Amino acid sequence: VGVMTQTPQVTAIVGNDVQLTCRASRYIYTHLGWFYPSSEPAPSHSVLRKMGKYSISVTLLIPNVTREQSGLYRCRAQNQHFPFLSPGRCSCSLRIQSDFHPHTHLHSSAVGKTQLHWECIRGELEL
């Protein structure tokens, strides 16, 4: 399992939709959760969970993002069957700006209203 030493910064524009996805090997972890600010669990109505053949993922959906939603978002991966295993963690710092600046690198792709998607992967995956 790799360890992230730097918290990536993700930039979005006010009013755009943001998706933060955390993915992990389902052979290592059984539960994933997003936390913001760093210790508060994300509301269940804003989280989309998926289980694939080799991985599990949880996506935090933030529609019409506001400046107040800037901050540090953390994902925690746990194995509920083996609680002695240390949890996997990854995080990103979400920065919201009011308009587009040509010299700012946005992690996004879209036509019209932008939907930004950032993904964090924990553990070994076979896709």
C-alpha positions in Angstrom: 0.0 0.0 0.0 1.5 3.3 -1.0 1.6 6.3 1.4 0.8 9.8 0.2 3.2 12.3 1.7 1.7 15.4 0.1 -1.9 16.5 0.1 -2.9 17.3 -3.4 -4.8 20.6 -4.0 -7.9 20.4 -6.2 -9.3 23.7 -7.6 -12.9 24.2 -8.7 -15.0 27.2 -9.6 -18.1 28.4 -7.6 -21.3 26.8 -8.9 -19.6 23.8 -10.6 -20.2 20.2 -9.5 -17.4 18.4 -7.7 -17.0 14.6 -7.3 -14.3 13.3 -5.0 -13.8 9.5 -5.3 -11.9 7.2 -3.0 -11.2 3.7 -4.3 -9.5 0.8 -2.6 -8.9 -2.9 -3.0 -11.9 -4.9 -1.7 -9.5 -7.6 -0.6 -7.8 -5.2 1.9 -10.7 -2.9 2.9 -14.4 -3.4 3.6 -15.5 0.2 4.3 -14.7 3.6 2.9 -15.9 7.0 4.1 -15.4 10.7 3.3 -14.9 13.2 6.1 -15.2 17.0 6.0 -14.1 19.0 7.8 -11.5 16.4 8.4 -13.4 14.7 11.3 -17.1 15.0 10.3 -18.6 12.2 8.2 -20.1 13.3 4.9 -23.9 13.1 4.8 -25.1 9.8 3.4 -27.4 11.5 0.8 -24.3 13.0 -0.8 -22.3 9.8 -1.1 -22.4 7.2 -3.8 -21.0 3.7 -3.0 -19.9 1.1 -5.6 -18.5 -2.3 -5.3 -16.6 -3.8 -8.2 -15.1 -7.2 -8.8 -11.7 -6.1 -7.3 -12.4 -2.7 -5.7 -14.8 -0.7 -3.7 -15.3 3.1 -4.1 -17.1 5.9 -2.5 -17.8 9.2 -4.3 -18.7 12.4 -2.5 -21.0 14.5 -4.6 -20.9 18.3 -4.1 -23.3 20.0 -6.5 -23.1 23.8 -7.1 -20.0 24.1 -4.9 -19.6 27.2 -2.8 -16.5 28.9 -1.4 -17.6 27.8 2.1 -17.0 24.2 1.0 -13.3 24.8 0.5 -11.1 22.8 2.9 -9.5 19.5 3.6 -11.5 16.4 2.6 -10.3 13.0 4.0 -11.1 9.5 2.9 -10.6 6.6 5.4 -10.5 3.0 4.4 -11.1 0.3 7.0 -11.4 -3.4 7.3 -14.4 -4.1 9.6 -13.6 -7.8 9.8 -10.0 -7.2 10.9 -10.0 -4.0 13.1 -6.4 -4.5 14.0 -5.3 -3.6 10.5 -4.4 0.1 10.3 -6.8 2.1 8.2 -5.8 3.5 4.8 -6.1 7.3 4.4 -6.0 9.8 1.7 -7.0 13.4 1.5 -7.3 16.4 -0.8 -7.5 20.1 -0.2 -10.4 21.5 -2.2 -10.0 25.2 -3.2 -12.9 27.1 -4.6 -12.4 30.2 -6.6 -15.0 32.6 -7.9 -14.1 32.6 -11.6 -11.6 31.0 -14.0 -8.0 32.3 -14.1 -6.2 31.2 -17.2 -3.0 30.3 -15.3 -4.7 28.1 -12.8 -4.6 24.4 -13.5 -8.1 23.0 -12.9 -8.5 19.2 -12.4 -11.6 19.1 -14.5 -13.1 18.3 -17.9 -16.4 19.4 -19.2 -18.5 21.3 -21.6 -20.6 24.2 -20.2 -20.9 23.6 -16.4 -17.8 21.9 -15.2 -17.9 18.6 -13.3 -14.7 18.2 -11.5 -13.7 14.6 -10.6 -10.7 13.8 -8.4 -9.8 10.2 -7.5 -7.7 8.8 -4.7 -6.7 5.1 -4.9 -5.5 3.0 -1.9 -4.1 -0.5 -2.0 -3.3 -2.8 -4.8 -5.9 -2.9 -7.5 -6.5 -5.2 -10.4 -8.8 -3.5 -12.9 
